[in-house]
Amino acid sequence: MLKVNDINVYYGSIHAVKGVSFEVRDGEIVTLIGANGAGKSTILKTISGLLRSKTGSIDFMEQSVMAVAPHKIVEMGLAHVPEGRRIFLRMTVEENLEMGAFTQQAGGVAADLERVFEQFPRLKERRTQVAGTLSGGEQQMLAMGRALMSHPKLLMLDEPSMGLAPILVEQVFEIIRAFHQAGTTILLVEQNAQMALSIADRGYVLETGRIVMSGTGAELAQSDEIRRAYLGG
């Protein structure tokens, strides 16, 4: 579904992503793990067209997205829930969700809203509430719900558990599992390596902009090197 080949991304003179290649197959959960500053978020931004690679190729559904505008990439079926949620703080919950449906026919938006409210009952209770007044966990649910409004084939999640209490982290990962079971392919960037590897089919480990290891979620979770570096074991 997604094939990333030899991308190199710079911030000015800083070489943030160095020759990264990986793939996500239809129906998988794939995770990118690594320390802060390893280049994980930069890779997602490059896939979704917010940054550009100097080299290589990025193919989604066998079509190049290297020169495609970000909103057109969303229309192709690739949704990105960014780090920090980036919801519209002064809009209501319902208005935020409607913004996620800009790629859809107007007639189907009401049904899509109900589908999201079914998955996120808390959002339904707060549909007229201003998004900036929601808790951190509710804002994360809203960001994920907004992405679902675009009917993504591939959902990219950037640090969905960041800043959340442990009980809410569990909830967010339950939601990710539910998305996956409903047929959504997922690319997950997550600092909570233990949780990410527990649900991932496969994973890639990033260090200073390079992929240094890859394997199944189970293989990486059992690796002594990964346990020492990321799992506190």
C-alpha positions as CSV (number, residue, x, y, z in Angstrom):
1,M,0.0,0.0,0.0
2,L,2.9,2.4,0.9
3,K,6.4,2.1,-0.4
4,V,9.1,4.6,0.8
5,N,12.4,4.3,-1.0
6,D,15.7,6.1,-0.1
7,I,14.2,9.4,1.1
8,N,16.6,12.1,2.4
9,V,15.0,15.1,4.2
10,Y,16.7,18.3,5.4
11,Y,15.8,21.2,7.7
12,G,18.2,23.8,6.2
13,S,21.7,22.2,6.7
14,I,20.4,19.5,9.1
15,H,20.1,16.1,7.5
16,A,17.1,14.8,9.4
17,V,16.2,11.6,7.5
18,K,19.0,9.6,5.9
19,G,18.3,7.1,3.1
20,V,15.2,5.7,4.7
21,S,13.3,2.8,3.0
22,F,10.3,0.8,4.2
23,E,6.9,-0.4,3.2
24,V,3.4,-0.9,4.7
25,R,1.3,-3.7,3.2
26,D,-2.5,-3.6,3.0
27,G,-4.1,-4.6,6.3
28,E,-1.0,-4.2,8.5
29,I,-0.1,-2.1,11.5
30,V,3.5,-1.0,11.1
31,T,5.2,1.1,13.7
32,L,8.3,3.4,13.6
33,I,9.9,3.6,17.0
34,G,12.9,5.6,18.2
35,A,14.1,8.3,20.6
36,N,13.0,11.9,20.4
37,G,14.6,13.6,17.3
38,A,15.2,10.3,15.5
39,G,13.2,11.5,12.5
40,K,9.9,9.7,12.9
41,S,7.6,12.7,12.6
42,T,9.7,14.1,9.7
43,I,9.1,10.8,7.8
44,L,5.3,11.1,8.3
45,K,5.3,14.7,7.2
46,T,7.2,13.8,4.1
47,I,4.8,11.0,3.2
48,S,1.8,13.4,3.6
49,G,3.5,16.1,1.4
50,L,4.2,18.6,4.2
51,L,7.9,18.2,3.6
52,R,9.8,17.1,0.5
53,S,12.6,14.5,0.1
54,K,15.6,15.4,-2.0
55,T,15.9,11.9,-3.3
56,G,14.1,8.6,-3.7
57,S,10.4,7.8,-4.1
58,I,7.2,7.5,-2.2
59,D,4.4,5.4,-3.7
60,F,0.9,5.1,-2.2
61,M,-1.5,2.6,-3.8
62,E,1.1,2.3,-6.6
63,Q,1.0,6.0,-7.4
64,S,3.9,8.4,-6.7
65,V,3.0,11.1,-4.2
66,M,6.4,12.8,-4.3
67,A,5.0,16.0,-6.0
68,V,1.4,15.7,-4.9
69,A,-0.2,18.5,-2.8
70,P,-1.1,17.4,0.8
71,H,-4.9,17.9,0.3
72,K,-4.7,15.7,-2.8
73,I,-2.9,13.0,-0.9
74,V,-5.8,13.0,1.7
75,E,-8.2,12.6,-1.2
76,M,-6.2,9.6,-2.3
77,G,-7.0,7.9,1.0
78,L,-4.0,8.7,3.2
79,A,-4.9,10.5,6.5
80,H,-2.4,11.9,9.0
81,V,-3.1,12.6,12.7
82,P,-0.2,14.9,13.6
83,E,1.8,15.0,16.8
84,G,0.1,17.5,19.2
85,R,-3.3,16.7,17.7
86,R,-3.6,20.1,15.8
87,I,-7.4,20.3,16.2
88,F,-9.2,23.6,15.6
89,L,-9.4,24.8,19.2
90,R,-12.1,27.5,18.7
91,M,-14.4,25.3,16.7
92,T,-16.9,22.9,18.2
93,V,-16.3,19.1,18.2
94,E,-18.8,18.7,15.4
95,E,-17.2,21.5,13.3
96,N,-13.8,19.9,13.7
97,L,-15.2,16.5,12.5
98,E,-16.9,18.2,9.5
99,M,-13.5,19.7,8.5
100,G,-12.2,16.2,8.2
101,A,-14.9,15.4,5.6
102,F,-13.8,18.0,3.0
103,T,-12.9,15.2,0.6
104,Q,-16.4,13.6,0.9
105,Q,-19.7,14.3,-0.8
106,A,-21.9,16.6,1.3
107,G,-24.7,14.1,1.4
108,G,-22.7,11.5,3.3
109,V,-21.3,13.7,6.0
110,A,-24.2,13.2,8.5
111,A,-23.8,9.4,8.3
112,D,-20.0,9.7,8.7
113,L,-20.6,11.9,11.8
114,E,-22.9,9.2,13.3
115,R,-20.3,6.5,12.6
116,V,-17.6,8.5,14.4
117,F,-19.9,9.2,17.3
118,E,-20.6,5.5,17.6
119,Q,-16.9,4.8,17.9
120,F,-16.3,7.8,20.2
121,P,-19.4,8.2,22.5
122,R,-17.5,10.8,24.5
123,L,-17.4,13.1,21.4
124,K,-21.1,12.7,20.9
125,E,-21.8,13.9,24.4
126,R,-19.6,16.9,23.6
127,R,-20.5,17.6,20.0
128,T,-21.4,21.2,20.6
129,Q,-18.5,21.9,23.0
130,V,-15.6,24.1,21.9
131,A,-12.7,21.8,21.2
132,G,-10.1,23.8,23.2
133,T,-12.0,23.0,26.4
134,L,-11.7,19.2,26.0
135,S,-9.2,17.1,28.0
136,G,-6.0,15.9,26.3
137,G,-7.5,12.4,25.8
138,E,-10.7,13.8,24.3
139,Q,-8.7,16.0,22.0
140,Q,-6.7,13.0,20.8
141,M,-10.0,11.1,20.2
142,L,-11.2,14.2,18.2
143,A,-8.1,14.2,16.1
144,M,-8.5,10.5,15.3
145,G,-12.2,10.9,14.6
146,R,-11.5,13.9,12.3
147,A,-9.1,11.7,10.3
148,L,-11.7,8.9,10.0
149,M,-14.1,11.4,8.4
150,S,-12.0,11.2,5.2
151,H,-12.5,7.4,4.9
152,P,-8.7,6.7,4.9
153,K,-7.3,3.5,3.4
154,L,-4.1,4.3,5.4
155,L,-4.1,6.1,8.7
156,M,-0.8,7.6,10.0
157,L,-0.8,8.3,13.7
158,D,2.0,10.5,15.2
159,E,2.5,10.0,18.9
160,P,-1.2,9.3,19.8
161,S,-0.4,8.5,23.4
162,M,1.8,11.5,24.1
163,G,1.0,13.4,27.3
164,L,-1.9,11.0,28.3
165,A,-2.5,9.3,31.6
166,P,-1.8,5.5,31.5
167,I,-5.5,4.6,31.5
168,L,-6.1,6.9,28.5
169,V,-3.1,5.4,26.7
170,E,-4.8,2.0,27.0
171,Q,-8.0,3.5,25.6
172,V,-6.2,5.0,22.6
173,F,-4.6,1.7,21.7
174,E,-7.9,-0.1,22.0
175,I,-9.3,2.4,19.5
176,I,-6.3,1.8,17.2
177,R,-7.0,-1.9,17.4
178,A,-10.7,-1.3,16.6
179,F,-9.7,0.8,13.5
180,H,-7.5,-2.0,12.3
181,Q,-10.1,-4.7,12.8
182,A,-12.5,-2.6,10.8
183,G,-10.1,-2.7,7.9
184,T,-7.9,0.4,8.2
185,T,-4.1,0.0,7.5
186,I,-2.1,1.9,10.1
187,L,1.4,3.4,10.2
188,L,2.1,4.3,13.8
189,V,4.8,6.6,15.2
190,E,5.1,6.1,19.0
191,Q,7.5,6.7,21.8
192,N,5.7,4.1,23.9
193,A,7.6,1.3,22.2
194,Q,6.2,-1.4,24.4
195,M,2.6,-0.6,23.5
196,A,3.4,0.0,19.8
197,L,5.2,-3.3,19.4
198,S,2.4,-5.1,21.2
199,I,-0.1,-4.3,18.5
200,A,2.2,-4.0,15.4
201,D,2.6,-6.6,12.7
202,R,6.0,-5.2,11.9
203,G,8.3,-2.4,13.1
204,Y,11.3,-0.3,12.1
205,V,13.7,1.2,14.6
206,L,15.1,4.7,13.8
207,E,18.2,6.2,15.2
208,T,19.4,9.7,14.1
209,G,17.5,9.6,10.9
210,R,18.4,6.0,9.8
211,I,16.6,2.7,10.1
212,V,18.9,0.5,12.2
213,M,16.7,-2.5,12.7
214,S,13.4,-4.1,11.5
215,G,11.3,-7.1,12.2
216,T,8.0,-8.3,13.4
217,G,6.5,-6.6,16.4
218,A,7.2,-9.7,18.5
219,E,10.8,-10.1,17.3
220,L,11.6,-6.5,18.1
221,A,9.9,-6.7,21.5
222,Q,12.0,-9.7,22.4
223,S,15.3,-8.2,21.1
224,D,17.8,-7.5,24.0
225,E,19.0,-4.4,22.2
226,I,15.5,-3.0,21.9
227,R,14.6,-3.9,25.4
228,R,17.6,-2.1,26.8
229,A,17.2,1.0,24.6
230,Y,13.4,1.4,24.6
231,L,11.6,-1.0,27.0
232,G,13.6,-0.4,30.2
233,G,14.7,-4.1,30.4
